[in-house]
Amino acid sequence: MKMKVKSKNISLLFLGIAVLCSFSACSWLGFQRKYDLSKLSKIERIRHFSGNDYSRVAIDMNKGARYKVHRVDKSDRIYIDIYDSYLSKELIAKRFVIKDGILKNVRSLYYKPTTVRVIMDVEELQNYKVFSLNNPFRVVVDFMGIRRDVAKNEKVYKKPILQKKGTKTVKKESGSVSLLRQLGLGVNTIVIDAGHGGKDPGAIGINGLREKDVVLDVARRLKKLITEKYNLNVIMTRDRDIFIPLEERTAIANARGADLFISIHANASRNIRASGIETYYLNLTNDPYAIEVAARENSATTKNISDLQDILKDLMKNTKISESSTLARIVQNHLPATLSQRYSYIKSLGVKKAPFYVLIGANMPSILVEISFITNPREGRNLASPQYRQLIAEGICNGISEYVSSLSKYKGNLYSSGK
């Protein structure tokens, strides 16, 4: 008798699922008949990344859409209304259970027939920021907080500068010295980002040389140097030929608590005579050349870059611009100097600032290095050489070493003897 009841219950369960699926299918068909989907943005995917004090949500769409961000008063709930849009069938009334200590869950549903609402319930929230990227269009939400399980196990000091016994009181430094140096913080973890990859070959140079292959080899060499010479923890955003969206790269660095982010690229130009090495950090710019380089690396148009700079004005209030600029300058000093020991005609194009997607949202000093022009005949041949790639890795490594040492020296000054 019990077996019959159990069997009946299972049958009713499957019947209920079938009815629900049938209803959803009918609703979807009705929606398609009523609205012209070609005029709406399709929300295709919702992705998530977690770290100790950081969570990122990315909402992928097939084209741009207007959206508005809301935060419910006296509630840890943030939601985004995306207008003139619709959900892929897999995302209708979808709930992603996250529970990473910062974010509880993410839900997607229809607020109105052509307005999608993505709801994010938060456990611990100190700050958050929202921005959009193009090609393809996606909305990215960064949450900053402290996971409760981490907070319980870590001692929190109200005063970040702890003086040793018998040292002088440290006066508050002016704005000319970054907070990172004032606190005497060091470097333990470095993320190396090999640009492009997988379906994205990057620039194509002499004899079909692909940017994605060159920079991956340089990144591997750089990792080997750093780990062997300095015993630091090195994480690569990709260690093989795979495609990783730009926003996932900084998410990896943030989630792993990285102290530095180094993105490696090879430059390109329609003018095959263009040559040289340059290093970028994230900032606003009016330089047409820098905007063009950023547009190429972002796989965007210069118009997209102009729009992005408006967004960056709000996003960059808490970024490590000063330290990123310092890191860029030191690496740029070392890279051409190291290559010039064995190669002639090495030209330094200096340090520049530009709005690179891959640097947006990084919570640590971050730079993008254009190691040479893959489209220049001489530099293209050099980039195909293992010896040249090794020297590039050594130059970047030397720059990182000097930068890390400069932090240590400043920390020593903070704790100098009171004699």
ROPA-167151 format. One record per residue (C-alpha): residue number from 1; z, y, x. Coordinates in nm, 4 decimals. Layout:
N
SITE  resi        c3        c2        c1
SITE   NUM         Z         Y         X
...
END
This chain:
419
SITE  resi        c3        c2        c1
SITE     1    0.0000    0.0000    0.0000
SITE     2    0.0933    0.2389    0.2866
SITE     3   -0.2398    0.1681    0.4544
SITE     4   -0.4262    0.2627    0.1346
SITE     5   -0.2347    0.5932    0.1048
SITE     6   -0.2968    0.6730    0.4705
SITE     7   -0.6641    0.5906    0.4342
SITE     8   -0.6869    0.8083    0.1242
SITE     9   -0.5223    1.1025    0.3053
SITE    10   -0.7663    1.0725    0.5958
SITE    11   -1.0580    1.0656    0.3523
SITE    12   -0.9280    1.3792    0.1799
SITE    13   -0.8893    1.5493    0.5188
SITE    14   -1.2490    1.4768    0.6175
SITE    15   -1.3668    1.5862    0.2721
SITE    16   -1.1823    1.9166    0.3174
SITE    17   -1.3400    1.9718    0.6575
SITE    18   -1.6837    1.8939    0.5183
SITE    19   -1.6365    2.1392    0.2294
SITE    20   -1.5169    2.4101    0.4683
SITE    21   -1.8126    2.3581    0.7009
SITE    22   -2.0500    2.3625    0.4045
SITE    23   -1.8947    2.6862    0.2796
SITE    24   -1.9221    2.8464    0.6246
SITE    25   -2.2857    2.7395    0.6511
SITE    26   -2.3635    2.8851    0.3079
SITE    27   -2.1834    3.2101    0.3958
SITE    28   -2.3804    3.2325    0.7212
SITE    29   -2.7104    3.1743    0.5430
SITE    30   -2.6194    3.4372    0.2851
SITE    31   -2.5329    3.6851    0.5599
SITE    32   -2.8664    3.6237    0.7309
SITE    33   -3.0578    3.6822    0.4076
SITE    34   -2.8721    4.0045    0.3268
SITE    35   -2.8837    4.1757    0.6689
SITE    36   -3.1560    4.2226    0.9278
SITE    37   -2.9934    4.0613    1.2321
SITE    38   -3.2487    4.2169    1.4662
SITE    39   -3.0903    4.5555    1.3977
SITE    40   -2.7378    4.4328    1.4691
SITE    41   -2.5615    4.3457    1.7937
SITE    42   -2.4627    3.9826    1.8239
SITE    43   -2.1219    3.9028    1.9706
SITE    44   -2.1988    3.5897    2.1675
SITE    45   -1.8871    3.5084    2.3697
SITE    46   -1.5279    3.6092    2.4330
SITE    47   -1.3952    3.5340    2.7814
SITE    48   -1.0472    3.5617    2.9301
SITE    49   -0.8856    3.5758    3.2766
SITE    50   -0.5132    3.5700    3.3651
SITE    51   -0.2832    3.6608    3.6536
SITE    52    0.0878    3.7278    3.7082
SITE    53    0.0733    4.0882    3.5929
SITE    54   -0.2797    4.1119    3.4627
SITE    55   -0.5082    3.9826    3.1878
SITE    56   -0.8719    4.0674    3.1191
SITE    57   -1.0752    4.0035    2.8043
SITE    58   -1.4548    4.0389    2.8063
SITE    59   -1.6569    4.0546    2.4835
SITE    60   -2.0212    3.9646    2.5493
SITE    61   -2.3017    4.0993    2.3279
SITE    62   -2.6774    4.0723    2.3280
SITE    63   -2.7198    4.4522    2.3147
SITE    64   -2.5213    4.7738    2.3044
SITE    65   -2.3008    4.8720    2.0129
SITE    66   -2.0619    5.1468    1.9108
SITE    67   -1.6971    5.0489    1.9190
SITE    68   -1.3552    5.2009    1.8660
SITE    69   -1.0236    5.0933    2.0174
SITE    70   -0.7015    5.1020    1.8143
SITE    71   -0.3381    5.0303    1.8900
SITE    72   -0.1047    4.9563    1.6020
SITE    73    0.1988    5.1885    1.6128
SITE    74    0.5247    5.0257    1.7222
SITE    75    0.3424    4.6994    1.7718
SITE    76    0.2012    4.5101    2.0665
SITE    77   -0.1329    4.4692    1.8949
SITE    78   -0.4609    4.6201    2.0074
SITE    79   -0.7858    4.5758    1.8204
SITE    80   -1.1443    4.6821    1.8691
SITE    81   -1.3842    4.7507    1.5832
SITE    82   -1.7448    4.6896    1.6831
SITE    83   -1.9904    4.8526    1.4442
SITE    84   -2.3333    4.7283    1.3356
SITE    85   -2.2593    4.3856    1.4761
SITE    86   -2.2134    4.0242    1.3773
SITE    87   -2.0381    3.7186    1.5177
SITE    88   -2.2060    3.4066    1.6480
SITE    89   -2.1204    3.1141    1.4219
SITE    90   -1.8778    2.9757    1.6802
SITE    91   -1.6712    3.2969    1.6775
SITE    92   -1.6268    3.3432    1.3022
SITE    93   -1.2502    3.3495    1.2321
SITE    94   -1.1986    3.2170    1.5853
SITE    95   -0.8536    3.2264    1.7463
SITE    96   -0.8063    3.1893    2.1223
SITE    97   -0.4500    3.0904    2.2076
SITE    98   -0.3722    3.2306    2.5530
SITE    99    0.0042    3.2694    2.5993
SITE   100   -0.0179    3.3720    2.9646
SITE   101    0.2971    3.5839    2.9429
SITE   102    0.1018    3.9056    2.8822
SITE   103   -0.1453    3.8147    2.6098
SITE   104   -0.0538    3.5898    2.3179
SITE   105   -0.3915    3.5369    2.1547
SITE   106   -0.7303    3.6873    2.0751
SITE   107   -0.8918    3.6662    1.7310
SITE   108   -1.2366    3.7610    1.6058
SITE   109   -1.3179    3.8258    1.2411
SITE   110   -1.5118    4.0505    1.0040
SITE   111   -1.3392    4.3743    0.9047
SITE   112   -1.6443    4.4776    0.7030
SITE   113   -1.9760    4.2941    0.6544
SITE   114   -2.1295    4.4465    0.9675
SITE   115   -1.8127    4.5497    1.1505
SITE   116   -1.6509    4.2913    1.3746
SITE   117   -1.2846    4.3257    1.4610
SITE   118   -1.1446    4.1653    1.7777
SITE   119   -0.7638    4.1542    1.7666
SITE   120   -0.5466    4.1070    2.0764
SITE   121   -0.1756    4.0330    2.0364
SITE   122    0.0278    4.1178    2.3441
SITE   123    0.3646    3.9896    2.4687
SITE   124    0.4319    4.2310    2.7558
SITE   125    0.2275    4.5478    2.7989
SITE   126    0.2708    4.8344    3.0442
SITE   127   -0.0779    4.9761    3.0223
SITE   128   -0.4307    4.8868    2.9199
SITE   129   -0.7818    5.0216    2.9657
SITE   130   -1.1122    4.9544    2.7938
SITE   131   -1.4627    5.0079    2.9278
SITE   132   -1.8143    4.8795    2.8695
SITE   133   -2.0812    4.7464    3.1055
SITE   134   -2.4533    4.6963    3.0548
SITE   135   -2.7200    4.4329    3.1211
SITE   136   -2.5977    4.2482    2.9225
SITE   137   -2.3721    4.4750    2.7210
SITE   138   -2.0049    4.3762    2.7175
SITE   139   -1.6739    4.5407    2.6380
SITE   140   -1.3973    4.4734    2.8890
SITE   141   -1.0242    4.5130    2.8197
SITE   142   -0.7723    4.5086    3.1043
SITE   143   -0.4033    4.4544    3.0263
SITE   144   -0.1338    4.5367    3.2814
SITE   145    0.2170    4.4000    3.2355
SITE   146    0.4793    4.1722    3.3863
SITE   147    0.4969    3.8145    3.2679
SITE   148    0.8435    3.7341    3.1375
SITE   149    0.8706    3.4143    3.3413
SITE   150    0.7755    3.6073    3.6572
SITE   151    1.0109    3.8941    3.5785
SITE   152    1.3036    3.6545    3.5416
SITE   153    1.2447    3.4980    3.8831
SITE   154    1.1692    3.8138    4.0790
SITE   155    1.4232    4.0727    4.1804
SITE   156    1.3077    4.4182    4.0723
SITE   157    1.4117    4.7182    4.2786
SITE   158    1.4230    5.0629    4.1248
SITE   159    1.3675    5.2223    4.4648
SITE   160    1.0604    5.0749    4.6361
SITE   161    1.1405    5.2115    4.9844
SITE   162    1.4410    5.0276    5.1266
SITE   163    1.5751    5.1774    5.4470
SITE   164    1.7269    4.9726    5.7239
SITE   165    2.0762    5.0531    5.8385
SITE   166    2.0876    5.3488    6.0775
SITE   167    1.7464    5.4894    5.9880
SITE   168    1.6637    5.8416    5.8894
SITE   169    1.6049    5.9348    5.5273
SITE   170    1.2335    5.9342    5.4571
SITE   171    1.1125    6.2526    5.2983
SITE   172    0.8666    6.2306    5.0141
SITE   173    0.5170    6.2437    5.1556
SITE   174    0.2536    6.4831    5.0336
SITE   175   -0.0465    6.3704    4.8334
SITE   176   -0.2457    6.3411    5.1556
SITE   177   -0.0854    6.0025    5.2230
SITE   178   -0.1424    5.7269    4.9714
SITE   179    0.1402    5.5547    4.7868
SITE   180    0.0366    5.2269    4.9500
SITE   181    0.1241    5.3725    5.2907
SITE   182    0.4361    5.5489    5.1665
SITE   183    0.5693    5.2145    5.0469
SITE   184    0.4702    5.0431    5.3688
SITE   185    0.2923    4.7652    5.1823
SITE   186    0.0991    4.5061    5.3807
SITE   187   -0.1955    4.2738    5.3232
SITE   188   -0.1573    3.9036    5.2495
SITE   189   -0.4547    3.8138    5.0306
SITE   190   -0.8157    3.9253    5.0674
SITE   191   -1.0936    3.8532    4.8187
SITE   192   -1.4441    3.8326    4.9652
SITE   193   -1.7238    3.8762    4.7145
SITE   194   -2.0707    3.7494    4.8072
SITE   195   -2.3045    3.9537    4.5878
SITE   196   -2.5455    3.8087    4.3317
SITE   197   -2.5936    3.4292    4.3172
SITE   198   -2.7411    3.1623    4.0924
SITE   199   -3.0006    3.3063    3.8542
SITE   200   -2.9608    3.6461    4.0234
SITE   201   -3.1276    3.6335    4.3678
SITE   202   -3.0594    3.9983    4.4473
SITE   203   -3.3184    4.1775    4.6582
SITE   204   -3.6089    3.9785    4.8075
SITE   205   -3.7017    4.0669    5.1623
SITE   206   -3.9241    3.9634    5.4478
SITE   207   -4.0736    3.6120    5.4176
SITE   208   -3.9015    3.5612    5.0844
SITE   209   -3.5508    3.6029    5.2277
SITE   210   -3.3068    3.6280    4.9372
SITE   211   -3.0080    3.8595    4.9364
SITE   212   -2.7859    3.6059    4.7603
SITE   213   -2.8332    3.3517    5.0430
SITE   214   -2.7759    3.5998    5.3255
SITE   215   -2.4556    3.7498    5.1846
SITE   216   -2.3079    3.4097    5.0968
SITE   217   -2.3510    3.2980    5.4588
SITE   218   -2.1947    3.6212    5.5878
SITE   219   -1.9054    3.5837    5.3414
SITE   220   -1.8351    3.2283    5.4622
SITE   221   -1.8380    3.3438    5.8237
SITE   222   -1.6042    3.6329    5.7415
SITE   223   -1.3602    3.4024    5.5647
SITE   224   -1.3529    3.1698    5.8656
SITE   225   -1.2817    3.4590    6.1034
SITE   226   -1.0013    3.6067    5.8944
SITE   227   -0.8245    3.2772    5.8313
SITE   228   -0.8500    3.1605    6.1932
SITE   229   -0.7634    3.4917    6.3616
SITE   230   -0.5063    3.6373    6.1286
SITE   231   -0.3877    3.3510    5.9081
SITE   232   -0.4329    3.5572    5.5912
SITE   233   -0.5062    3.4063    5.2510
SITE   234   -0.8775    3.4484    5.1721
SITE   235   -1.0329    3.3858    4.8322
SITE   236   -1.4087    3.3870    4.7718
SITE   237   -1.5456    3.4853    4.4317
SITE   238   -1.8204    3.2306    4.4947
SITE   239   -1.8555    2.9750    4.7750
SITE   240   -2.1845    2.8291    4.6553
SITE   241   -2.5049    2.9406    4.4831
SITE   242   -2.3735    3.0192    4.1347
SITE   243   -2.3972    3.3210    3.9057
SITE   244   -2.0751    3.5111    3.8326
SITE   245   -2.0769    3.8196    3.6059
SITE   246   -1.9705    4.1355    3.7865
SITE   247   -1.6565    4.1898    3.5786
SITE   248   -1.5346    3.8387    3.6599
SITE   249   -1.5329    3.9170    4.0313
SITE   250   -1.2695    4.1907    4.0176
SITE   251   -1.0863    3.9866    3.7526
SITE   252   -1.0519    3.7082    4.0098
SITE   253   -0.9073    3.9563    4.2607
SITE   254   -0.6665    4.1082    4.0076
SITE   255   -0.5540    3.7726    3.8706
SITE   256   -0.4846    3.6364    4.2202
SITE   257   -0.2903    3.9462    4.3233
SITE   258   -0.5313    4.0355    4.6036
SITE   259   -0.4511    4.3203    4.8423
SITE   260   -0.8134    4.3936    4.9423
SITE   261   -1.1527    4.3363    4.7787
SITE   262   -1.4648    4.3249    4.9990
SITE   263   -1.8046    4.2930    4.8290
SITE   264   -2.0977    4.2088    5.0594
SITE   265   -2.4579    4.3033    4.9794
SITE   266   -2.7906    4.3580    5.1529
SITE   267   -2.9693    4.6857    5.0856
SITE   268   -3.3266    4.7289    4.9623
SITE   269   -3.5751    5.0095    4.9198
SITE   270   -3.9310    5.0659    4.8061
SITE   271   -3.9726    5.2427    5.1399
SITE   272   -3.9885    4.9567    5.3909
SITE   273   -3.9010    5.1991    5.6714
SITE   274   -3.5561    5.2577    5.5222
SITE   275   -3.2903    5.1064    5.7478
SITE   276   -2.9235    5.1210    5.8344
SITE   277   -2.5760    5.0134    5.7299
SITE   278   -2.3546    5.1879    5.4763
SITE   279   -2.0248    5.1249    5.3019
SITE   280   -1.9324    5.2368    4.9520
SITE   281   -1.6157    5.2886    4.7533
SITE   282   -1.5831    5.3518    4.3818
SITE   283   -1.6031    5.7154    4.2778
SITE   284   -1.8146    5.9644    4.0864
SITE   285   -2.1223    6.0972    4.2619
SITE   286   -2.4134    6.3362    4.2144
SITE   287   -2.6078    6.1877    4.5067
SITE   288   -2.9409    6.0555    4.3680
SITE   289   -2.9681    5.8028    4.6521
SITE   290   -2.6202    5.6587    4.5889
SITE   291   -2.6920    5.6433    4.2150
SITE   292   -3.0147    5.4528    4.2852
SITE   293   -2.8328    5.2003    4.5071
SITE   294   -2.5636    5.1514    4.2421
SITE   295   -2.8269    5.1087    3.9712
SITE   296   -2.9972    4.8347    4.1724
SITE   297   -2.6761    4.6463    4.2469
SITE   298   -2.5611    4.6886    3.8862
SITE   299   -2.8990    4.5712    3.7534
SITE   300   -2.8939    4.8905    3.5492
SITE   301   -3.0977    5.2081    3.5051
SITE   302   -2.9998    5.5446    3.6482
SITE   303   -2.9386    5.6533    3.2855
SITE   304   -2.6829    5.3710    3.2498
SITE   305   -2.5157    5.4924    3.5699
SITE   306   -2.4928    5.8447    3.4296
SITE   307   -2.3283    5.7097    3.1142
SITE   308   -2.0949    5.4956    3.3250
SITE   309   -1.9724    5.7980    3.5205
SITE   310   -1.8445    5.9532    3.1982
SITE   311   -1.6410    5.6378    3.1353
SITE   312   -1.5155    5.6347    3.4954
SITE   313   -1.3525    5.9756    3.4600
SITE   314   -1.0795    5.8135    3.2513
SITE   315   -1.0747    5.4756    3.4251
SITE   316   -1.0212    5.6000    3.7777
SITE   317   -0.6914    5.7815    3.7310
SITE   318   -0.4963    5.4888    3.8747
SITE   319   -0.7469    5.3353    4.1135
SITE   320   -0.6914    5.3152    4.4891
SITE   321   -0.9545    5.5760    4.5755
SITE   322   -0.7787    5.7129    4.8806
SITE   323   -0.7131    5.3724    5.0381
SITE   324   -1.0592    5.2461    4.9421
SITE   325   -1.2102    5.5472    5.1193
SITE   326   -0.9991    5.4784    5.4287
SITE   327   -1.0920    5.1090    5.4302
SITE   328   -1.4617    5.1978    5.3882
SITE   329   -1.4489    5.4430    5.6781
SITE   330   -1.2803    5.1972    5.9151
SITE   331   -1.5155    4.9083    5.8291
SITE   332   -1.8169    5.1382    5.8584
SITE   333   -1.7019    5.2500    6.2048
SITE   334   -1.6740    4.8921    6.3292
SITE   335   -1.9825    4.7317    6.1764
SITE   336   -2.2625    4.9304    6.3487
SITE   337   -2.0585    4.9410    6.6718
SITE   338   -2.0239    4.5620    6.6788
SITE   339   -2.3943    4.5059    6.6075
SITE   340   -2.4992    4.7626    6.8701
SITE   341   -2.3474    4.5460    7.1423
SITE   342   -2.6441    4.3048    7.1116
SITE   343   -2.9003    4.4806    6.8924
SITE   344   -3.0812    4.8109    6.9346
SITE   345   -3.1819    5.0578    6.6628
SITE   346   -2.8647    5.0014    6.4619
SITE   347   -2.8228    5.3045    6.2378
SITE   348   -2.5058    5.4048    6.0553
SITE   349   -2.5683    5.5672    5.7179
SITE   350   -2.2010    5.6452    5.6786
SITE   351   -1.9545    5.6095    5.3941
SITE   352   -2.0645    5.6910    5.0397
SITE   353   -1.9191    5.6826    4.6914
SITE   354   -2.0896    5.5464    4.3809
SITE   355   -2.0071    5.3787    4.0469
SITE   356   -2.0536    5.0075    4.1177
SITE   357   -1.9729    4.7734    3.8279
SITE   358   -1.8268    4.5156    4.0649
SITE   359   -1.5584    4.7598    4.1854
SITE   360   -1.4493    4.8822    3.8423
SITE   361   -1.1027    4.7734    3.7387
SITE   362   -0.9950    4.6537    4.0833
SITE   363   -0.6206    4.7030    4.1288
SITE   364   -0.6451    4.7085    4.5073
SITE   365   -0.8431    4.8973    4.7761
SITE   366   -1.2010    4.7803    4.7336
SITE   367   -1.5321    4.8462    4.9050
SITE   368   -1.8952    4.7374    4.8886
SITE   369   -2.0760    4.6900    5.2197
SITE   370   -2.4557    4.7144    5.2434
SITE   371   -2.4999    4.5179    5.5643
SITE   372   -2.8673    4.6076    5.6389
SITE   373   -3.1988    4.6577    5.4574
SITE   374   -3.3491    4.3220    5.3698
SITE   375   -3.6790    4.5012    5.2910
SITE   376   -3.7103    4.6543    5.6370
SITE   377   -3.9254    4.4306    5.8648
SITE   378   -3.6943    4.4541    6.1686
SITE   379   -3.3648    4.4362    5.9772
SITE   380   -3.5043    4.1624    5.7526
SITE   381   -3.5779    3.9483    6.0582
SITE   382   -3.2307    4.0241    6.1900
SITE   383   -3.0686    3.9199    5.8631
SITE   384   -3.2468    3.5841    5.8889
SITE   385   -3.0736    3.5265    6.2242
SITE   386   -2.7406    3.3370    6.2355
SITE   387   -2.6364    3.5454    6.5386
SITE   388   -2.6873    3.8734    6.3497
SITE   389   -2.4953    3.7430    6.0483
SITE   390   -2.2083    3.6348    6.2716
SITE   391   -2.1870    3.9815    6.4268
SITE   392   -2.1848    4.1380    6.0806
SITE   393   -1.8919    3.9158    5.9876
SITE   394   -1.7153    4.0090    6.3124
SITE   395   -1.7705    4.3799    6.2517
SITE   396   -1.6257    4.3636    5.9002
SITE   397   -1.3384    4.1488    6.0262
SITE   398   -1.2609    4.3996    6.3025
SITE   399   -1.2556    4.6776    6.0448
SITE   400   -1.0195    4.4856    5.8176
SITE   401   -0.7956    4.4128    6.1170
SITE   402   -0.7691    4.7818    6.2098
SITE   403   -0.7029    4.8763    5.8465
SITE   404   -0.4229    4.6192    5.8123
SITE   405   -0.2752    4.7337    6.1449
SITE   406   -0.2795    5.0937    6.0253
SITE   407   -0.0630    4.9952    5.7276
SITE   408    0.1790    4.8128    5.9576
SITE   409    0.2043    5.1130    6.1887
SITE   410    0.2832    5.3427    5.9003
SITE   411    0.5461    5.1000    5.7789
SITE   412    0.6984    5.1133    6.1256
SITE   413    0.7141    5.4913    6.1043
SITE   414    0.8953    5.4661    5.7730
SITE   415    1.1638    5.2564    5.9358
SITE   416    1.1759    5.4360    6.2692
SITE   417    1.5077    5.4579    6.4492
SITE   418    1.7321    5.7526    6.3886
SITE   419    1.7928    5.8153    6.7603
END
